[in-house]
């Protein structure tokens, strides 16, 4: 069964980026641009996502975190 995902908040109402989601697994999903210029060693199966700090500030201000 696929996980259930709920939108918590987003910065732009005209598109889906950037967005913060809550799952039924007690985790968060973050949608943003992939950060290819970080120079970090990322294990297989993982990735880096770049999000604006404003997204987290908005989530706290909205009371969803």
N, C-alpha and C positions, 0 to 999 in steps of 0.2 A: 504494500500500500504506500503510495507517495506521501511524503510529509505534507502537513497542512501549513501554509504560509499566510501570514497576515501582514499587510502594510502597516508600519508604525508611523512613519513620517517620511516626507521627501521635501526637498528644497524648491523644486520647480514643479508647478502644477500643470505645465504644458507638455512635459515629457516624463519618462520614468527614471531619469538619472538626476542626481543620486538618490537612492532610496534605502531605507533601513526597514528590515522585515523581522518578525518574530516567528519561530517555528513551534510546532507542537512537541518538539524534542527538548524544549527549554534552551534553545540556542538562537542566535541572531544571524541573519544573512545581510550582507551589505552589497549593494549594487553600485559600481563606479567604474572608472576607467582602469584598465590593467596598467600597472606601472612597470614598464619595460626598462627604464633607465636607472633602476635602483642599484644595480651591481651586487645584489645579495645572492647568496647561494640558497636557492629554494628547493626543498626536496620534491621528488616526483609526486604528483597528485595534489600538490599545494600550489597556491598562486598568491600574488600580491595585488591588492586592489587599492587604488588611490581614491580617497573621499575627502571632501572639504570638512574642515573642523566645524563649519556652520551646521552641517547635518547633525552632528552629535549635540551641539548646543541647542538646536531646534528640538531634538528628541527629548532633552531634559526640560526645556521650556514647555513643551507640549505635555509633559508628565507621563511619557510612555517609557521612560527609563528611570 
